Amino acid sequence: MSGPRPGGTGAPGGAAAGGRPPMGGPRGGMMGMGMGLPAPKPRDFRGSMGRLLGELRPERPRIALVIVLAIISVTLVILGPRILGDATNLIFSGAISARLPAGVTVDQVIAGLRADGQDQLATMLGAMRLTPGSGIDMAALARILLSLVGIYVVSSLFSWAQAYIMAGVTQRTVYRLRERVDRKLARLPLRYFDGHSRGDLLSRVTNDIDNIGQSLQQSLTQLISSLLTIVGVLAMMFLISPILAVVSLLAVPASIGITIVIIGRSQKLFAAQWASTGALNGHVEEMHTGHAIVKAFGRQREAIEAFDRENAKLYEASYRAQAISGVIQPAMNVVSNLNYVAIAVIGGLRVAAGQLSLGDVVAFIQYSRQFTFPIIQTASSVNVLQSAVASAERVFELLDEGEEVADPAAPSTLGRARGEVAFEDVSFRYEPDRPLIDGLDLHVEAGRTVAIVGPTGAGKTTLVNLLMRFYELDGGRITVDRIDTRSVDRDDLRRQFGMVLQDTWLFGGTIRENIAYGREEATEAEIVAAAEAAHVDHFVRTLPDGYDTVIDDDATNVSAGEKQLLTIARAFLADPPVLILDEATSSVDTRTEVLIQRAMERLMHGRTTFVIAHRLSTIREAHTILVMDAGRIVEQGTHDELLAGKGFYADLYASQFEEPLPEVA
């Protein structure tokens, strides 16, 4: 049941309320890794990140294992170029040795070269391990290459194990978080739902939590591996040649500078792209929903023209965004290639001078290639992590919301209530500075029917919301069978009530399951009897599957009147001591309404019933009619008594059944 909503309810939201572009959209940026997209920024990154890491606390042993596996995997990968350098040295030395005459020593070869004035070649050969006339040691080369293959295979296995464990870590974390959110929703007061749009709430519960799981799984593993790779590769580069390492490091600020400049421009363009995407999607959805109206008024041409305008805007924004972000990779390649040329030239000179081996230069070139990529990965991971923290912040906001007042530790029990209800000096307001109900007193004897009428916003539905403790009172108390409802467990209290609302609700399932929702243990005969009493059995039996007909989530395969009949059948089956009927026949035709009224008279017999009605013809037989205005009961009595009083009720009644005289020209 939903009560009157205070002004300004409904935060802007919808599915996009999470502030993120749809998943799977065009992604430009750093080597296709999403660096071009503007990630949503959390308001308190440090605090929210701390709470998000706190959610991972139960997984600390597994995260520690992931770090160990990452260290082993990265270490093996880093050893690969070094071993490949050894293989290169073995091949190069063997090739040179094969060209030297057998039977001479290396010293003799070097002495001969110096005597011929080839000092530089002599110096280079002096730094190598040569065996004149021997050639390449194929057995040793095979052992090195096999060890290299083994290293890469083992590294891949450790990397897979790392990803496998991290998948379990993130999914268990998300599972616990989703479980906490679901339990939180059950403890939130109705006031919270009045103040937040359904789209925004669904976005937090689904999109944001899914984004947390996907982002953590993607970014944490990648971030750990990238940081370890940067440290390990940098150490190996300095170990091989400090001079070449410094040359390679000079390319880092150039790469970062280019990236920052391009991303700064592309982010604005991507923001424009998503804005255009949203506008186009909104237009398409609107035209699809109102397709019949568009055709009826002959507005197809205008709709197509509007689509073409929005489509052109999206094309322009997407084209520019992708074009700008696409510059990053070529620019990075230019810097990387210039760095490669510098390393090759300087490395070649040092090999010729005998200060480095050819294998060292080959290994260094591999490390220089490995060094840039993890830097890009780290930046991408931080970007993704920022999106996860922004989503986590929205979920934490939901978890931090104030909850409804807890049920008493030792609650009173109602059993099956007789149905005597009393409001004693009840006061309530949705907003602190806007009183709605003030000092209301009402006593309803068990088995009586009370009709509540009044203009919109008078407080009719609010009265029922307070009775069922959907809202807490600001003053006074409400009793059922002279027991304060605040001393009773909410579930026990609400079991006493059956409701039929103007806004019908059916869930995805069979018609049988929907009718039995109020009493799951009901037999087939009881379900059919309730359907017959609500005059719904006939139309159900005309369906191909009868009571096994599946209703979709929105109940679009049954009419509005049929939905209302099903909810009435549900109330019949629940057999509660107290009934609440809020415009329960508003969606049925006049003939069916008469039948329902007769059936309800049988249902209401011996039960306390609250009837909220706008059509006053439906509540003439009520024992008591309460006329409410601005949160107060302004009149009270039977239908005839209130008409005779010629007051507010009489004016309402007259406004529904009297037509103004036609004007005379």
N, C-alpha and C positions, 0 to 999 in steps of 0.2 A: 504494500500500500504506500502511496506517495501522498504526502500532505502538501498544502499550499507552499509554494516556494517563495522565499523572500526576494525582494527586488534585487536584480543584478546577479541572479544565480546563473551558473553555467559558465565555467571558465572556458576560454577559447581552447579548443583541443582538436578532437578527431584523431584519426589514425596518425596524422603527422605531428601530433602534439609533442612528440618526443624531440622535435627539432632536428631530425635526421632525414636525409634524402632517402627515398625508397631503396631497398636492397636490390642489387643487381642492375642498377642504372649505369649509365656511361661513366667510366672512371678514367680521368686523365691523370697526368702527373708523373711522378718519379718512376720511370720504367714500368708504367702500368700498375703501380703498387698503391694507388689511391692517394698519393701525396698532393694531387692537385685539388682535392675536394676540401671544402671548409668544414672541418670537424666541429661539432657542437662543443662549446667550451663550458666546463663546469664553473659554477660561481665560487666554490671553495675546493680547488683541486687537492690541496694537501689534506684537508680534513676528510673529504669524501674518499680519497685514495687510501687513507689510513683505515677507514671503515671497511672499504672493499677488501683490503688485505686481511683485515680481521675476519672477514667471512671465509678466508682460506685457511684460518688457523687449524681447523680439524685435519687439514690435509698436509700439515708441515712435514711429516715423515716422507710422504710421497714426493713432495716438492723438493726435499733434500736429495732424494734418489734421482729425481730428474736433473738436478744440478750436477750430481756426480756423473750421470750418464752423458750430460752435455760436455762436461770437462773432458771425459775420455774420447767422445766422438770428435770434438773440435781438435784435441791434441793429435789424434790420428790423422785428421785431415791436414793439419799444419805440417805434420811430418812428411806427407806425400811429396811436395815439391823438393824437399831436401833429399829424399831418397831418389827422386827422379834426377836430381843434379848429380848424385853419385853414379847413376847409370850413364848419364851424359859424359861424365869424366872417364868412365870405363871405356865407353865407345871411342871417345876422342883419343885417349891414350893408346888404345889398341890400334886405331887407324894410323897414328903417328909411328908407333913401334913397328908396325908392319913395313913401313917405308924405310926404316933404318936397317943397315946391314947387320946380319947376325954375327956374333963373335966379338963385337966391340962393346965397350962399356958406355954408359950415358956420359960419364965425365969426358971420355975421348970425343964423343960427338959434340959436346958443348965446347971443348977446347978447339976443335976443328972449326966450328962456326965462328968463334971469336977471332981465330986466326984469319978467317976470310972477311972479317969486319961486320959480321952479322950478330952484333951484341944483343939487339932487342930480341931476336929469335932465340938466341942462346939463353937469355934470361927467362923467356917464357917456357922453354923446354926444361930448364933447370927446376922450375916449380912443379913439373909434372912427374908422375910415376911411370917411367918408361922401361920397357924390356925389349931392346932392339931385336927385330926379327920375329917377335912372338905373335903379333896380331891381337885380335879381340878375344878375350876370355869369355866364350859363349856360355859356359856353365855358370860362371859368376854373374854374368848379365841375366841369365834365366832366374837365378836365385833372387836377385834384386827385383826383377819385374814381378815374380810370383809374390814376394813379400809386399810389393806395392799394391797388387790386386787384393791380397788378403787384408791389408790395412784399410783399403776403401770399402771392402765388403763388410768388415767388422764395424767400421765407422757408420755405415748405412744401417746396420742392424741396431746399433746403439741409438742412432737418430730415430729409427722407427719406434723403438721401445720408449724413448723419451716422449714422442708424440702420443703414443698409446696411453701411457700413464697420465700425461697432462690432459688428454681427452676425458678420462675418468675423473680427474680432479675438478675440472671445470664443470662437467655435467652434474656431479654430486653437489657442488657448490650451488649451481643454479637450481637444482632440485630442492635443496634446503631453503633457498631464498624464495622460490615459488611457493613452497609449502607454508613458509612464514607469512607471505603476502596473502595467501588464501585464508589462513586463520585470522589474519588481521582484518580482512574484509568482513568476516563474520562478527567481529567485535566493534566495528565502526558504527557510530550512531547514524541514523537516517539523515541527520543534519549535514553530515559530510557529503552524502550522495546528492543532496539538494544543491550543494554549493560547487559541485564538480561535474562537468559534462561526462556523459558516458564514454565518448570517444577518447577523452583524455585519460580516464581511468583504465579503459581497455588498453590504451597505448602503454601505460606504465606496467600493467600486469603481463602483457604479451610482448610487444615490440622491445621495450626497454630491457626486460629480463633476457630475452633471446639475444639482444645485442651484447649484453654483458658476457653471456656464455661464449658467443662466437668471437668476440674481441679478445677475451682472456685467453682462449685456446690459441688464437692466432698470434697474439702479441707477446705473451709471456715466454713461450718457448723460443720464439724468434729473437726476442730481446736478450735472453740469456745467451743463446748461441752467438748472436752478433757481437755482444760485448766481449765474450771470451775469445772470439775469432780476432777482433781488433787488437786485444792485448797480446795474444799469441803471435799473430802475424807481425806486429810491430817489433816484438822481441826478436823474432827470427831475422827480420830485416836488419836490425842494428847488429845482430850477431854476425851476419854475413859481411855487411859493409855499412858502417855508420855514414859514410859520405852519400852513398846511394839512398839510404834511408831518409836523410835530410832532404835530398832532391824529391823523393816521393811525397814527403810531408808537405812540401811547398804546393802540391796540387790540391791538398785538402781545402785550405781556405778559398782557393779559386772555385772549387766545385760547390762549396757551401754558399759562397757569394752569389754564384749564378742561380743556384736553386732558390735562394731566398727572394731574389729579384723576380724570377719568373713566377714563383708561387704567389707572391704578393699581388701580381696582376691577375693570375688565373683564378685565385679564390673569388675575387669579385665577379668574374665572368661565370664561374660555376654557380655562385649564388643567384645570379640572374637566370642561369639555365634552369635551376630548380624552381625558381619563382614562375618562369614561363611554363615549365612542366606542370606545376600545380594548377595554373590558370587553365591550361589546355585540358587536363584531366577533369577539372571541375565543370568546364563547358560540356565535355563529352558526357559526363555522368548526368548532368542536368538535362541535356537534350534526350538522352536515352530514357531517363525516368519519365519525362513529360512528352514522350514521342507522340502519343495520341493527341495531346493538346496542341503541339506544334503543327501537326497535320490539320487538325480541325480549324485552326486559325490561318492556315496557309502561310506559315512562317519558315518553310523549309529553306528557301533561298537565303533569308537573313541568317538562319542557323549555319548554313554552309559558309556564308561570307565571314561570319564570326569565327568559325573554325579555321578558315584559311588565314585570317589575321593572326590568330594565336599560334597557328602552326608555323607561320613565317617568322614570328618573334622567337619561337623555340629554335627554329633552324638557325637563325642569326646568332642567338646566344650560344647554342651548342657548337656551332662552327668555330666561333671565335675562341670559346673556352678550350676546345680540343686542339685548335691550332696553336694557341699560346702554350698550353701545357705540353704539347708535343715537341716543343723546342728543347725541353730539358734533356731528354736522352741524347739527341745529337750534340748538344753543347757539352754534356758530360763525356761523350765519346771523343770530342776534340781534345778536351783537357787530358783525358786518359791516354790518347794516342801521342800527344806531345810529351807526356810524362814517359811513355814507353820509348819514344825516340831518344830522350835524354838519358834514360837508364841504359839503353842499348849502346849509345855512343860512349858514355862514360865507362860503362862496364867493359866494352870492347877494348878501350884504351888501357884499363887496369889489367885485363887479361894479357894484353900484349906486353905490359910492363912486368908481368909475373906476379902481380899483387893479388889477383883473383884467378880462380879456375873458371873454365867455361861452364862447368856444372853449377858453380855458385851464381853466375850471371843468369843462367836459365832458371834456377830456383828463385832468384830474386825477382825476375820478371813475373813468375807465377804469383809470388807473394804480393807484388804491387797490384796485380789484377784482383787478388783476393781482398786487398785492403780497402778498396773503394766501396765494394758491394755491401759489406756489413755496416758501413757507415750509413748508406742509404737505407738498409733494412732497419737500423736502429731508429732513424728519423721516422720511417713509416710506422714502426711499432709504437713509437710515442704518440703519433697521430691517432692510431687505432685505439690505444689505451686511453687517450683523452676522451674519445667517444664513449668508451665503456664507463669511465668515471662520470661523465655527464648523465648517462642512463642510470648508473647506480645512485647518483644524487637524487634523481626523480623517484626512484624506488624507495630510498631511505626517507624521503619526505612523506611518502605514504605510510611507511612503517612507524614514523614518529608522530603521526596524527593522534590526537586525543581519542581515547576509547570511551564507549558507553560505560556507565556506572556498573561496577561488578555486581553480580548476584550475591545475595547474602550467604555467608558461610553455612548458616543453619536455617534454610528457608522454610517458610510455612508451606503447607500442601493444600491444594484445593480439591484433589480427587476429581469427581465430576460435579462441577458447581451447579447450584440451583439457578443462578443467573441474576441475583439481586445486585444491582450496580448503583454506586453513589459517587457523585462528585462533590467534594466538600471544600469550599472556598478556594477553588482551583485558579491559579494564575499561570500564564505562559506567554512567552514572546519569542519570536524567531530572532529578532535583533534587539539588543539591550535597550535602545532608545525608542523602540516602537512596540508598545504593548498591544497584544492581540486579545487575550482572554484575561480578565481581571475579576477575581472574586466570584467565580461561577459556582453555583450550587444546583445540584440535580439529584433526585432520587428516583430510581427505576425499580419497581417491584419485579420479582421473578415472574417470567412468563408474559410480560407485557410487551407491546409493540410501541416503539417510540420512533416517530418520524421527525427528521431534522431538515428544515427548509430555511432558505434565506438566499440573498444575493451572492454572487461570486465573491470570494474573499471574506465571507462572514465568519468563517471558522468551523464550518460543518465537518469537513474531513479531518481537520486538526483535532476535533473532539475525539474522533475514533482513534487517531494516531496516539493520542495521550492515553486512551483506555488500554491500548495494547502495548504501551511503553516503547513505542518507536521513538518517542521524545521523552525527556525527563521534565518534570514539573518545575516551575520556578517557585511555586508556593502552593499550599494546600495538599490534599491527598485524594486518591481514587481508591475505592474499595470494591471488591467482588465478594459477595457473601460476607460482608463486613470485615474482610481481611485486606489490609493495605497491599496494593499490588506491588509496592516496592519491597515487600518482605517475601515475595514469592519468586521462585525461579522463573525466568522469562519463558523458557520452553513450556513449563507447567501452565503458566498463565495463557500463553497463546494457543495451547491445545484446547482451551475452552471456547475458542472462537472459530467460526467458519465465515469466509468472506467471499462475496461476489462483487467484483469491482467493475467500474465502467471501462477501464483499460484492461482488457482481457489478456491473460498470459497462458500460453501453452508451450510445452517444451517439445523438442524433437523426439518422437517416440510414437507408439501406437495410440489409437483412441482409447483402448482399454487402460493403458498405463496412465494416460492423462486423467481419466475419470478416477482411477484408483489412487491418485497422488495423495489425497487426504487420508486414505486408509489402505495401506499397501496389502494388508492381510485379507482384504475383502474377497468374497467368493464371486464366481461368475454370475450367479443368480442375483447377488446384491448389486453388482455393477449394472446389470441389465435393468433391475428394478429402479435404480437411481436414474438411469437414462430414460426410462419410460416416464418417470415422474416429472422429468425436466423436458418432456416432449422432444427428446433428441434421438430416441431409439429408431424412429421411422427413417430418418434421413441416413443414419449410420448403416442400416440394413440395405439401403439402396446402393451403397458403395461396393465395389467389386470384392474387397477384402473385409467388409464389415468392421467389426471391432478391432481387427488386426490391421486396419488401414494405418499407414505410417504418416504422421504429420511432420512436415519439415520444420526447421528451426523457427521460421517466421510464420508458420501456419498459413502459408499463402494458398494451399490447396483446399481450404475451407473458407466459407464466407464469414464476414464479421458477425452476422447473427448466429451462425452455427457455432462459432467460437464461444460466443456468450452462453449459448445453450449448454455447451460442454462444461464450462466453468460452473454453471448452475447445477449440473449433474454431479460435479465434483463436490459441491457443498452439500447436496442431498446425501451423498454417500458418507461424508465425514460425520454427519449426525452430531453436530456440536450443541452444547447447551445455550450458546449465545450466537446469534447470527448478525452479520454486518452486511448490509446490501447498499452499495454505493452506485446508484443509477444502474441497477442490475439488469434492466430491460431496455436500455437506451438503444441497443443495436438490433432489436427484433421488430418485426412488423406488428401492426395493431392486433391482428387476430391471435398471433402467437403470444403477444403480451398478455392478452386476456387469459389464455390457457396457463401461462406461467404464473400469473397472479393467483389463479385458483390453486395451482400446485403449491405455491409458496404459502398460501394460507394454511394448507395442510402441514407443510414443513414448519411453519412458525408456531403452530399450535403447541402450547406448553413450553415454548422457548422465549427467552428474552431476545428481542430483535431491535436493532437500530437500522432504520431505513433513511438513507440520504437521497433526496429526490428534488429534481427541478420541476418535473411534471406533477403538479399537485393533484391531478386526478387519480394518481396511483396510491395515494396515502390517505384517502378519505376514511378508511376503516381503522386507522391506527388508534390505539388507546389514548395516546398523547402525542400532540404535535408541538415541537419546539420551534419557535421562530427566532432565528439568530440574525444579528446584525452587528458588525464590528466587534465580534468576539463576545457578545452578550446575548442572553436569552431575553428578548424583548416581549415575547408573548408565549403563552403556554395554555393548551387546552385541546378539546376535540375539534374536529372539522366544523361541526355546526356551531360550537361555542365561539370559535374564532371568527367565523363569518358574521355571526350576530354581533360581535364586538366592533365590527367595521374599522379595524385597525390595519396594521402593517400586513398581516396575512390576507385580509380581505382585499387589500389593494393588489397584492401579488396574484391572488386567484383571479381577480377581475382582469388583470393585464393579460392573462393567458386565455381567457374564454370570452372576452369582449372585444369586438372589432370596432375600430373607429368608423364613424359614419362617413360616407363618401362626400367629398366636397362638391358643392353646387357651383357651377360656373356662372 
